[in-house]
Structure formats: C-alpha cells, structure tokens
C-alpha cells in the first residue's frame, strides 16, 4: 500500500493531512493553555487580596475578634491554613486640595507576606501610622513615599465629631488590577481600629489554604456550622460574575478552534479517499491474491491511526514549544489595565494534551472507516483494468 514513487501525490496528501491536523491540535491546545493561564493568574491575584475564604457579618457590622465555634472548626485544618483578622471600611483620603474615596484595610502582621509580593517601592512597616497605597492611586493624586495624608471616616463626615487620622506613606503596591490599585490601601489593624472606633472588634476573618483546591469544602463546612449573622464567602463567589464570564467565553473559543481541528480531519478523509483511488489496481491485485476485507480495513484503520498519532504528537510538541517561548520571553503582551496582566500566560496541562490527543486519534480512526469500506467494495476483476 505504500507508494513506490518518491514524492507521489498520495504521499504528499498524507503529509499535508498530518500537517493540517497538527495545526488544528496545536491551535486547540494553545487556546486551552491560554484560558488556563488567564484563569490561574486572575485567581492568584484576587485570592492574594481577598484570601481564599472570608468570614464577615451579613450586614457588614463589626464582629467579635474571638469566635469559639470558628476556632473549633479551624482546628480541623490546623497547619493547613492561616487565619487572620481584618478591618475594612470606606475612608476619604485627603492631601492638600486633593481628595479621593478609598477602601482602607487593616491587617495583622502575619498577613504582611501576601502584600509584600506586590510591593514595588518602599516597605511595609505596620508600626506607627504607616500606610501603603496603590501605585495608580499615588500617580492620580501625585503622592510619593514619605508624604503624609489624612484619612477621614466617611460615616462621620457630616457629623459634628469627624474622625480622622494622619498617615505616612511608606510603600506602593502594584497588582495589575485597577479595581484594587486605584482604591485600596493597607495599614495595621490597630490603626484602623483607632480611626473607625471599632472598640477592638473586627470586620471579619481571612482564611488562606495551603491547597486552594480545598476552598469549596471549607466554605461549605463553615457555612453549615457558623451561626447567623456570620457570612462565609470564597474569593470565587465574591467575583462570581468575572469567573462566570470566563466560563462563558471558554465554550465558543473552544468551538471555533475545534472547527480548525475538524478541517484537518476532513483532510484525512480526503487523503485516504485519494489513496484508495490511486491504489485501486494494487488493491485489486492484493484481493485477487486472497487479501480479505478485514485485513484491507485494518490497513486503512492503521493508516488513520498513524496520521492521528503523528498529528497529535507534532501538534502537541508545537504547542509546548509556543508555551515555553511565551512564558520565558513574554513576546505576546496585553494592556494590563484591561486584562489584569501584562503578557499572555500559557499554563501547560498534561490532562488537556492527553484528552485532545486521544480524542483526535479516535476521530482519525473513525474518519478512515469510509475509505476502508470503499476500498473493500472494489472488485478485483474491474480493479485490474483500472489505470
């Protein structure tokens, strides 16, 4: 069944089929890698600020800094998560003639490590009246490290007893997420307690798991066990609209690039059909010598299997090569204020590679059935007359 003429039409058709299939497989895998990368980066950035799970009052009221029922539940995850208290309130930032509404979050010392990762200038010192703000906010209000700013408790602005506190900017952070960079500021939980007169109460608790995949089970357990009015919310639930949008976008993108793979499969059917036509005489000779339909079908199925495996292999290797180049050299960049990142990340997932490769190979075998059945109907007497 193999061509004896070097560079024959059928051999070229087979090579082009493998090439077309490889392009389709690589396009599909690269798309999956990009979707995985976007979701990972966004999840990491959001969970870095919000934590994996937050516990707060249903109506936003302050809660006690010590909850017995919570402590007993967290003992189940002892050593597998960190638990920190926080105070988060709206405040008015004022510097000279400039004023801007912000969200001030007071955190404990053990949460500093999560913030240090995004600190780009200065330091995060929780002592005294120090504060760090987003780089975007500092540029907007022309603020620099070392500047002193005044923060007002917004709730008391229209009262006769305004609450305010003077802070010193000691650091700037940059997350790439404008929602946080433009409006969020961090200081110690003591400073926020003083500014908002919380009487040692807190806004809630931030829980960070060593393995974030366990966040669903933790959220469910806490929701079932903690009494009203405590509310439990994971970072994905808080940003449900964003992740829902990402899931909705995934399907049409995969369909479009799946159609590219389908074109490659159509080429396989065409190539095997042309092989059948080109080899009609040889098929007739083999059948006249006793070659059964079953053996003939096996030849075509093996041909489809080889094309499927080769296309999957070359397509996967090319996708891995593109992922390596992009992740190391960041050639494809995107506007950070739109996509929350400055380059397109590609997350290689071996499960994606296996599923796509197995599926494509299986479809290639199915695609070879029609040409094999067509070849099986060839009558030796007529085939020997075929030129």
Rosetta blueprint (number, residue, H / E / L):
1 X L
2 X L
3 X L
4 X L
5 X L
6 X L
7 X L
8 X L
9 X H
10 X H
11 X H
12 X H
13 X H
14 X H
15 X H
16 X H
17 X H
18 X H
19 X H
20 X H
21 X H
22 X H
23 X H
24 X H
25 X H
26 X H
27 X H
28 X H
29 X H
30 X H
31 X H
32 X H
33 X H
34 X H
35 X H
36 X H
37 X H
38 X H
39 X H
40 X H
41 X H
42 X H
43 X H
44 X H
45 X H
46 X H
47 X H
48 X H
49 X H
50 X H
51 X L
52 X L
53 X E
54 X E
55 X E
56 X E
57 X E
58 X L
59 X L
60 X L
61 X L
62 X L
63 X E
64 X L
65 X L
66 X L
67 X L
68 X H
69 X H
70 X H
71 X H
72 X H
73 X H
74 X H
75 X H
76 X H
77 X H
78 X L
79 X L
80 X L
81 X E
82 X E
83 X E
84 X E
85 X E
86 X E
87 X E
88 X E
89 X E
90 X E
91 X E
92 X E
93 X E
94 X E
95 X E
96 X L
97 X L
98 X E
99 X E
100 X E
101 X E
102 X E
103 X E
104 X E
105 X E
106 X E
107 X E
108 X L
109 X H
110 X H
111 X H
112 X H
113 X H
114 X H
115 X H
116 X H
117 X L
118 X L
119 X E
120 X E
121 X E
122 X E
123 X L
124 X L
125 X L
126 X L
127 X L
128 X L
129 X L
130 X E
131 X E
132 X E
133 X E
134 X E
135 X H
136 X H
137 X H
138 X H
139 X H
140 X H
141 X L
142 X L
143 X L
144 X L
145 X L
146 X L
147 X L
148 X E
149 X E
150 X E
151 X E
152 X E
153 X E
154 X H
155 X H
156 X H
157 X L
158 X L
159 X L
160 X L
161 X L
162 X L
163 X L
164 X E
165 X E
166 X E
167 X E
168 X E
169 X E
170 X E
171 X E
172 X E
173 X E
174 X L
175 X L
176 X L
177 X L
178 X H
179 X H
180 X H
181 X H
182 X L
183 X L
184 X E
185 X E
186 X E
187 X E
188 X E
189 X H
190 X H
191 X H
192 X H
193 X H
194 X H
195 X H
196 X H
197 X L
198 X L
199 X L
200 X L
201 X L
202 X E
203 X L
204 X E
205 X E
206 X E
207 X E
208 X E
209 X E
210 X L
211 X L
212 X H
213 X H
214 X H
215 X H
216 X H
217 X H
218 X H
219 X H
220 X H
221 X H
222 X H
223 X H
224 X H
225 X H
226 X L
227 X L
228 X L
229 X L
230 X E
231 X E
232 X E
233 X E
234 X E
235 X H
236 X H
237 X H
238 X H
239 X L
240 X H
241 X H
242 X H
243 X H
244 X H
245 X H
246 X H
247 X H
248 X H
249 X H
250 X H
251 X H
252 X H
253 X H
254 X H
255 X H
256 X H
257 X H
258 X H
259 X H
260 X H
261 X H
262 X H
263 X H
264 X H
265 X H
266 X H
267 X H
268 X H
269 X H
270 X H
271 X H
272 X H
273 X H
274 X H
275 X H
276 X H
277 X H
278 X H
279 X L
280 X H
281 X H
282 X H
283 X H
284 X H
285 X H
286 X H
287 X H
288 X H
289 X L
290 X L
291 X L
292 X L
293 X H
294 X H
295 X H
296 X H
297 X H
298 X H
299 X H
300 X H
301 X H
302 X H
303 X H
304 X H
305 X H
306 X H
307 X H
308 X H
309 X H
310 X H
311 X H
312 X H
313 X H
314 X H
315 X H
316 X H
317 X H
318 X H
319 X H
320 X H
321 X H
322 X H
323 X H
324 X H
325 X H
326 X H
327 X H
328 X H
329 X H
330 X L
331 X L
332 X L
333 X E
334 X L
335 X L
336 X H
337 X H
338 X H
339 X H
340 X L
341 X L
342 X L
343 X E
344 X L
345 X L
346 X L
347 X L
348 X L
349 X L
350 X H
351 X H
352 X H
353 X H
354 X H
355 X H
356 X H
357 X H
358 X H
359 X H
360 X H
361 X H
362 X H
363 X H
364 X H
365 X H
366 X H
367 X H
368 X H
369 X H
370 X H
371 X H
372 X H
373 X H
374 X H
375 X H
376 X H
377 X L
378 X L
379 X L
380 X H
381 X H
382 X H
383 X H
384 X L
385 X L
386 X L
387 X L
